[in-house]
Amino acid sequence: MKTTTKLLLAILIATMAVGQATAAEKKRDSRKKKREQAFLLDTVGRETMTLDDGTVIYAAYFKDKTKHSMVDYRTWVQQRAKYPKGSAAKGKVRIDFVVEKDGSVTVADVPFSADPALTEAVIDVLNRSPKWHPAVSLDGKEFYKIRYTLNLMFQY
């Protein structure tokens, strides 16, 4: 092959590689822009909360950001908690749970329970909980673990 042909071929390959890199960058930028737009849409109507250190963040929410998440979540749990078979237990269960940075729910503590069977029923539901929308910084770059307390009443 002539030197000129080799040179032209090298230039052509280099140009194609630059074009592919540019296309990949455009695709990456497009995905980033979509994520930013989705975040901005998610913040409309979303409640804020202030942490102990004074940091203001967007609060975690369950299903619908325009409603009160704890009321919705309490209803969701209450509807799914199976009353223990053969038990006449009744009373209150107070349970602390954490909405993790990925939106999953974990049980943190049970400060009060009228009966261990009721506690077990509630923990079973919390372990099957759908993910929440996690708490996030106002700029959308950092997620936070948030602890909540859920009070449920069981009547036989």
N, C-alpha and C positions, 0 to 999 in steps of 0.2 A: 504494500500500500504506500502511496506517496505520502510525504510528510504533510502536505497541505490537506489531504483527505483525513489523515489522522488528527490533525489539528481541528478541522471542522467537526469531526465526529466527537472529539473531546468537548468542544464548545457546546454542541448540541446536547450531549449527555449532561453537562453541567447546568445548562439552561433548564432542562427538564427537571433535574433535581431541585433547583431553586423554585420552579413552578409548583412542584409537589409539596415542598416545605411551606410555600405560601398558602396553598390550599389547605394543608393541615392546620396552619395557624388560623386561617379564617374559620375553619370548622371549630377549633378550640375556642376562639373568641365568640363565635355564635352560641356555643353551649354555655359559656360564662355569662353572656348577656341574658340568655333565657333564664338561668338560675337567679340572676340579679332581679329580673322582672318578676319572677315567681315570688321571690322574697318580698319585694315591694308590695305586691298584691296581697301577700299573706299578712302584712303589717296593718293594712287598712282595717280599722275598727277593732284592732287587737288591744287588749288591756296591757298596761305596763305595771311593773311592781318594782319596789326599791328593796335591795338586799341590805343586810346588816351593815355592810361596809359603805353604803350610800350609792352603790352602783344601780342605775336604772336600767331595767331590761324588759323585754316583752315576755309576759307571763306564758307559761305552758297552758295549753287548752285541750279539752276533750271534744272531739267532733266538730263543734261549731263555735267559732271565735266570738260571735255576736251574742251568745247566751252565757249564762253563768255555768262554768264548767263543773264546779263541785255539785251543783244541784243535778245537772245532767248525769254526772258520774254516779252519784249516790243512787239515783233512780235506776241507772243501768245495773249497778251491783245488786240492789235490792230485788230487782226483777229476776235475777239469775241465781241468787243465793238459794240453795235447796235447804229447806227446813230439815234438820236431822230427824231421820225416821225413828219412831219409838221414843222420841224425846218430848218432854213437856217443858223444855227450857224456854224461857222468855226473858227479855231484857235488852240492855244496851251493849253494843260492841263499839269500842273506840279503837281505831287502828290507824297507825301512821304508815304512809307509803311514800315512795320517792318516784318522781318522774325523772328517769335517767336522761342523759344527754342525747340518747338516740330515740327517746320517746317511750321506751318500755317502762313498765311499772314493776317495782319490787317492794315487798313488804319490809318495813323498817322496824316497827315496834308495835306491841299491843298494850297500850297503857291501861286499858280497862276492858273486861269482858264479863258478862253475867254468867257465861257458861263456855267451857272449852269447845263443846260441839258447835256452838254458834260461831266461835272464832275460826274453827276449822272450815266451816261453810263459807265464810267471807274470804279467807285466805285462798281457798280453792278458786273462787271467782276472780280474785285479783291476779292470781297466777295465769289465768286465761284472758286477761284484759287485752283489748286492742291497744295499739300504741297511741299515745297522745302526740300532739304537736309540741315539741320540746321548747323550753324557755331559751331565748336567744338574745344576744346583745343587740343594741339598737342599730349597729352597723351590720349585723348578720354574720359576723365572723367567729363568734364564740358561743357555744352552747353551755347550758347550766343544768345541774341537778337541782331539783326543787322538791322539798318535803311538804306533804299535805297531811291533814288529819281528816279522817272520815268517821262520822258518827252514824250508826245504824241502830234501829230499834226493831226488835223481833217480838211479836205477840202471838201466842199460841191460839 
